[in-house]
């Protein structure tokens, strides 16, 4: 697309309402994403369910957010 049609399209898009621009932006971003892999989504769903089950059963070690951030920073600072 040459500069002129792109500029015209940009101007028209910016003239849309906020809600319309948000919808357009969402659609454009989704068009750049790779196709969904349902196997991955299913695996994450199982993992989340497993972790919730561990928390509910008292089997998970819960960490305060501040402690978590401290641990992550320490890992990132290591050479």
Buried (B, 14 or more C-beta within 10 A) or exposed (E): EEEEEEEEEEEEEEEEEEEEEEEEEEEEEEEEEEEEEEEEEEEEEEEEEEEEEEEEEEEEEEEEEEEEEEEEEEEEEEE
